[in-house]
Amino acid sequence: KPISKCPACGSENREPVEL
C-alpha cells in the first residue's frame, strides 16, 4: 500500500507516518 508522508493524512493510508 502507498504510504503518504503526511501524518494521519490520505484516504488510502489511515496510518500515521513517523518522521
C-alpha positions as CSV (number, residue, x, y, z in Angstrom):
1,K,0.0,0.0,0.0
2,P,1.2,3.5,-0.8
3,I,2.5,5.4,2.2
4,S,1.9,9.1,2.4
5,K,4.5,11.4,4.1
6,C,1.7,13.2,5.8
7,P,0.8,12.1,9.4
8,A,-2.7,10.7,9.6
9,C,-3.4,12.0,6.1
10,G,-4.7,10.4,2.9
11,S,-7.8,8.3,2.1
12,E,-6.0,5.0,1.3
13,N,-3.4,5.4,4.2
14,R,-5.0,5.9,7.6
15,E,-1.9,5.1,9.5
16,P,0.2,8.0,10.9
17,V,3.7,8.3,9.5
18,E,6.6,8.7,11.8
19,L,9.2,11.2,10.5
